[in-house]
Amino acid sequence: MSLPDENARLLALAADNAVMAAESVALKLFEGRLPRRIARILLAAGIGAPEHLLFMPMGRIATLPGMSAAARREIQAYRSRFIPTANV
């Protein structure tokens, strides 16, 4: 393998590692609050912290790509710990 090809490969690996590290840090914000599968859905939708869910209407949460009925129930349970009438 030529030196430019090797450098390109190493840069690509470094970029992949940086993305994985950033995702790992973001997932830690959801630990103990919501399951990883839901955290990944939320992160993909641009929701970077579970607290954001407290200020979003459930109707908006339900429209997020990949949001299943089970995920909505988990989020509803999370919200109910902080919002007395979390069914809005």
Backbone as numpy.savetxt, mean C-alpha at the origin, in Angstrom:
# Nx Ny Nz CAx CAy CAz Cx Cy Cz
30.77 -10.53 -21.13 29.91 -9.35 -21.13 30.82 -8.12 -21.13
30.46 -7.15 -21.95 31.27 -5.94 -22.02 31.05 -5.08 -20.79
31.96 -4.18 -20.54 31.88 -3.30 -19.37 30.61 -2.44 -19.38
30.23 -1.82 -20.53 28.97 -1.04 -20.52 27.74 -1.91 -20.21
27.74 -3.15 -20.73 26.62 -4.04 -20.44 26.58 -4.42 -18.96
27.74 -4.68 -18.40 27.82 -5.02 -16.98 27.38 -3.83 -16.12
27.80 -2.64 -16.48 27.39 -1.44 -15.74 25.88 -1.24 -15.81
25.30 -1.45 -16.98 23.86 -1.30 -17.14 23.12 -2.32 -16.29
23.63 -3.55 -16.27 23.01 -4.60 -15.45 23.08 -4.25 -13.97
24.21 -3.75 -13.53 24.37 -3.38 -12.12 23.47 -2.20 -11.75
23.35 -1.24 -12.65 22.45 -0.11 -12.39 21.00 -0.57 -12.30
20.61 -1.50 -13.15 19.25 -2.02 -13.12 19.00 -2.77 -11.81
19.97 -3.55 -11.37 19.82 -4.25 -10.09 19.72 -3.28 -8.92
20.52 -2.24 -8.95 20.48 -1.23 -7.89 19.12 -0.53 -7.86
18.59 -0.22 -9.03 17.28 0.43 -9.10 16.20 -0.50 -8.56
16.26 -1.77 -8.92 15.28 -2.74 -8.40 15.36 -2.83 -6.88
16.57 -2.86 -6.35 16.75 -2.92 -4.89 16.20 -1.68 -4.22
16.38 -0.52 -4.83 15.87 0.72 -4.25 14.35 0.71 -4.21
13.72 0.22 -5.27 12.26 0.15 -5.32 11.75 -0.82 -4.25
12.40 -1.97 -4.13 11.98 -2.95 -3.13 12.17 -2.40 -1.72
13.23 -1.66 -1.49 13.47 -1.08 -0.16 12.40 -0.04 0.15
12.05 0.78 -0.83 11.03 1.81 -0.61 9.68 1.16 -0.32
9.34 0.09 -1.04 8.09 -0.60 -0.78 8.09 -1.22 0.61
9.21 -1.76 1.02 9.32 -2.37 2.34 9.09 -1.33 3.44
9.66 -0.16 3.28 9.47 0.93 4.25 8.01 1.34 4.28
7.41 1.48 3.11 6.00 1.89 3.05 5.10 0.83 3.70
5.39 -0.43 3.46 4.58 -1.50 4.05 4.67 -1.50 5.57
5.78 -1.08 6.12 5.93 -1.03 7.58 4.92 -0.08 8.22
4.50 0.95 7.49 3.50 1.88 8.02 2.16 1.20 8.27
1.91 0.12 7.54 0.64 -0.59 7.65 0.70 -1.75 8.63
1.90 -2.14 9.06 2.06 -3.29 9.95 1.23 -3.13 11.22
0.54 -4.21 11.59 -0.28 -4.20 12.79 -1.59 -3.46 12.62
-1.81 -2.91 11.45 -3.04 -2.17 11.19 -3.89 -2.85 10.14
-3.24 -3.21 9.02 -3.94 -3.88 7.92 -3.02 -4.94 7.34
-3.60 -5.99 6.77 -2.78 -7.04 6.15 -1.97 -6.50 4.96
-0.86 -7.17 4.67 0.01 -6.75 3.57 -0.71 -6.72 2.23
-1.60 -7.67 2.00 -2.29 -7.70 0.70 -3.10 -6.42 0.51
-3.70 -5.93 1.56 -4.47 -4.68 1.47 -3.51 -3.50 1.39
-2.44 -3.53 2.14 -1.45 -2.45 2.08 -0.92 -2.29 0.66
-0.66 -3.39 -0.01 -0.15 -3.31 -1.40 -1.18 -2.68 -2.33
-2.45 -3.02 -2.15 -3.51 -2.41 -2.96 -3.54 -0.91 -2.72
-3.47 -0.52 -1.45 -3.53 0.90 -1.10 -2.31 1.65 -1.63
-1.14 1.08 -1.49 0.07 1.72 -1.99 0.01 1.89 -3.50
-0.49 0.89 -4.20 -0.61 0.98 -5.66 -1.59 2.08 -6.06
-2.56 2.36 -5.19 -3.54 3.41 -5.46 -3.06 4.78 -5.00
-1.86 4.85 -4.44 -1.31 6.14 -4.02 -1.62 6.52 -2.58
-2.13 5.58 -1.81 -2.43 5.83 -0.40 -1.24 5.32 0.40
-0.44 6.26 0.92 0.83 5.92 1.52 0.82 5.64 3.00
-0.31 5.82 3.66 -0.39 5.57 5.10 -1.83 5.20 5.45
-2.01 4.31 6.41 -3.37 3.88 6.75 -4.23 5.01 7.31
-3.61 6.02 7.88 -4.38 7.14 8.44 -5.19 7.85 7.36
-4.72 7.80 6.13 -5.46 8.44 5.03 -6.86 7.85 4.88
-7.00 6.58 5.27 -8.29 5.92 5.15 -9.33 6.52 6.09
-8.89 7.17 7.14 -9.80 7.76 8.11 -10.51 8.98 7.54
-9.95 9.56 6.49 -10.50 10.79 5.92 -11.13 10.58 4.55
-11.16 9.33 4.11 -11.74 9.01 2.81 -13.12 8.38 3.01
-14.08 8.78 2.19 -15.38 8.10 2.26 -15.24 6.64 1.82
-16.00 5.75 2.44 -15.94 4.34 2.07 -16.29 4.13 0.61
-17.14 4.97 0.06 -17.47 4.86 -1.35 -16.26 5.04 -2.24
-15.39 5.95 -1.87 -14.15 6.17 -2.63 -13.20 4.99 -2.44
-13.10 4.48 -1.22 -12.24 3.33 -0.94 -12.70 2.12 -1.76
-14.01 1.94 -1.84 -14.57 0.79 -2.55 -14.22 0.82 -4.04
-13.95 1.99 -4.59 -13.67 2.09 -6.03 -12.19 1.92 -6.37
-11.35 1.74 -5.36 -9.92 1.56 -5.63 -9.70 0.26 -6.38
-8.82 0.25 -7.37 -8.56 -0.97 -8.13 -8.07 -2.10 -7.22
-8.66 -3.27 -7.38 -8.25 -4.43 -6.61 -8.90 -4.56 -5.24
-9.78 -3.63 -4.90 -10.41 -3.62 -3.58 -11.56 -4.62 -3.54
-11.37 -5.71 -2.81 -12.40 -6.75 -2.70 -13.33 -6.44 -1.54
-14.41 -7.20 -1.46 -15.35 -7.04 -0.34 -14.65 -7.35 0.98
-13.80 -8.37 0.98 -13.06 -8.72 2.20 -12.12 -7.60 2.62
-11.46 -6.98 1.66 -10.55 -5.87 1.96 -11.34 -4.68 2.51
-12.52 -4.43 1.95 -13.35 -3.33 2.46 -13.77 -3.59 3.90
-14.09 -4.85 4.22 -14.46 -5.19 5.60 -13.28 -4.96 6.55
-12.09 -5.34 6.13 -10.88 -5.12 6.95 -10.67 -3.63 7.19
-10.83 -2.84 6.15 -10.64 -1.39 6.27 -11.72 -0.81 7.16
-12.95 -1.29 7.01 -14.05 -0.82 7.86 -13.74 -1.10 9.33
-13.21 -2.29 9.62 -12.86 -2.64 11.00 -11.75 -1.72 11.51
-10.78 -1.43 10.66 -9.70 -0.51 11.05 -10.27 0.87 11.36
-11.12 1.36 10.48 -11.70 2.69 10.67 -12.56 2.76 11.93
-13.26 1.67 12.24 -14.17 1.68 13.39 -13.42 1.84 14.71
-12.12 1.56 14.71 -11.33 1.77 15.93 -11.12 3.25 16.23
-11.25 4.10 15.20 -10.97 5.52 15.35 -12.16 6.43 15.11
-13.11 5.97 14.31 -14.28 6.76 13.96 -15.50 6.06 14.53
-16.23 6.67 15.45 -17.36 6.00 16.09 -18.40 5.51 15.08
-18.69 6.29 14.06 -19.67 5.88 13.04 -18.94 5.70 11.73
-18.10 4.68 11.66 -17.22 4.47 10.51 -17.92 3.83 9.32
-19.22 3.89 9.28 -19.92 3.31 8.14 -20.22 4.36 7.07
-19.58 5.49 7.14 -19.78 6.54 6.13 -18.69 6.47 5.09
